[in-house]
Amino acid sequence: MSWDIIILGSGPAGLAAAVAARCRDKNVLVIGNRWQDSPLAKAELVDNYPGLPGLTGPELLEKFVTHASTLGAEFVVGKALSLLVWNGFSVTVGSQVYQGRALVLAPGVVRAAKYPGESEYLGRGVSYCATCDGMLYRNKPVTVVGLAPDAPLEANYLKSLGCQVVYVSPHRPQGLDGGIPYVQAGRLAIHGEQAVTSLEADGTSIPCAGVFILRRAVAPTDLLPALETEGGVIKVDRSMSTNLPGVFAAGDCTGGALQVSKAVGEGHVAGLSACEYLDAL
Ligand SMILES: Cc1cc2nc3c(=O)[nH]c(=O)nc-3n(C[C@H](O)[C@H](O)[C@H](O)COP(=O)(O)OP(=O)(O)OC[C@H]3O[C@@H](n4cnc5c(N)ncnc54)[C@H](O)[C@@H]3O)c2cc1C
């Protein structure tokens, strides 16, 4: 499955990018959580979006979604777990891979403090995607750090591959296979040598070859480690281009005013810039 432009994030910035790109007749896939779960859906009143005063967050978002889908944008509901830059961009959601020639990042603000050792061992035992990397740990001991609602299912999947799974999270999970031990813990650290050797959970060491950290969202810099940031936000120029060819960014993820109208404006520019990039190829 291949699209001209893949847009990561179904908030105002991503949807504005989708509208702009559809107006240039590019085919567009928007990957994001259910719009009802977006931050704006929690707003009781959005009174500063020009031309549409007095709407609730969900009402405004629904208008954006309807506009983009009426113009022909396609949607996949789910979390982008990994991204491969080769012959365009391949984005993994669950067990599916979606291919695009240009990429617009509009994931909003992903707030997640890293655990000690997490960045150091990323790709050397630390993974954010059981579906992508599970086979590498077949028949090995792994821990799953469950911070997302779908984490128990991912842990069950790893067990079905033959991994010896220990599930660690601050809250008791629902839907976890009864054969998977559960450890309640919040203070975590990852230890290793060349690769991961253990997870420390509230002071107790759990030996393992892999640590799957499953959060609600994956930061764009974890998906694309070469992505340049500045002050914790994605660095863009006025065309919303990042430092990576074919990759654009818009909305809260670029910093500045965390507001709908700014996200929409940047999304529009990012969508147009992605079209220009494709036309120039
Ligand atoms: C309670 C509340 C009230 C607000 N009120 C106002 C207001 O009155 N006026 C105003 O202008 N602004 C308001 N805001 C701010 C506004 O919601 C944001 O500025 C705006 O939504 C930013 O849009 P965005 O598209 O950049 O990001 P978001 O709206 O955050 O959308 C990004 C989407 O991408 C998804 N995502 C992230 N990573 C991934 C991934 N790896 N895979 C798939 N999906 C992913 C996220 O889950 C999210 O759904 C409010 C925010 C909140 C929380």
The ligand as a Gaussian input file, in Angstrom:
#p B3LYP/6-31G(d) Opt

LIG

0 1
 C       -8.031000      20.794000      27.276000
 C       -7.445000      21.576000      26.135000
 C       -8.041000      22.741000      25.729000
 C       -7.506000      23.472000      24.666000
 N       -8.129000      24.619000      24.278000
 C       -7.661000      25.318000      23.225000
 C       -8.340000      26.490000      22.769000
 O       -9.358000      26.904000      23.317000
 N       -7.830000      27.127000      21.691000
 C       -6.703000      26.693000      21.033000
 O       -6.320000      27.311000      20.037000
 N       -6.044000      25.586000      21.459000
 C       -6.490000      24.902000      22.535000
 N       -5.822000      23.774000      22.955000
 C       -4.548000      23.392000      22.288000
 C       -4.814000      22.619000      20.992000
 O       -5.583000      21.483000      21.306000
 C       -3.476000      22.213000      20.352000
 O       -2.651000      23.328000      20.167000
 C       -3.733000      21.538000      18.999000
 O       -4.599000      20.432000      19.142000
 C       -2.409000      21.099000      18.373000
 O       -2.686000      20.395000      17.202000
 P       -1.655000      19.312000      16.615000
 O       -2.308000      18.755000      15.413000
 O       -0.313000      19.923000      16.496000
 O       -1.512000      18.200000      17.730000
 P       -2.612000      17.275000      18.463000
 O       -3.947000      17.935000      18.503000
 O       -1.982000      16.901000      19.756000
 O       -2.746000      16.032000      17.510000
 C       -1.714000      15.092000      17.352000
 C       -2.316000      13.705000      17.261000
 O       -1.311000      12.789000      16.830000
 C       -1.401000      11.608000      17.614000
 N       -0.114000      10.923000      17.627000
 C        1.042000      11.268000      18.248000
 N        2.008000      10.373000      18.029000
 C        1.446000       9.432000      17.243000
 C        1.939000       8.226000      16.689000
 N        3.192000       7.794000      16.888000
 N        1.091000       7.491000      15.919000
 C       -0.179000       7.903000      15.709000
 N       -0.709000       9.034000      16.226000
 C        0.104000       9.775000      16.977000
 C       -1.792000      12.138000      18.997000
 O       -2.337000      11.114000      19.796000
 C       -2.810000      13.193000      18.613000
 O       -4.093000      12.623000      18.445000
 C       -6.343000      23.036000      24.014000
 C       -5.729000      21.834000      24.426000
 C       -6.273000      21.115000      25.468000
 C       -5.614000      19.828000      25.885000

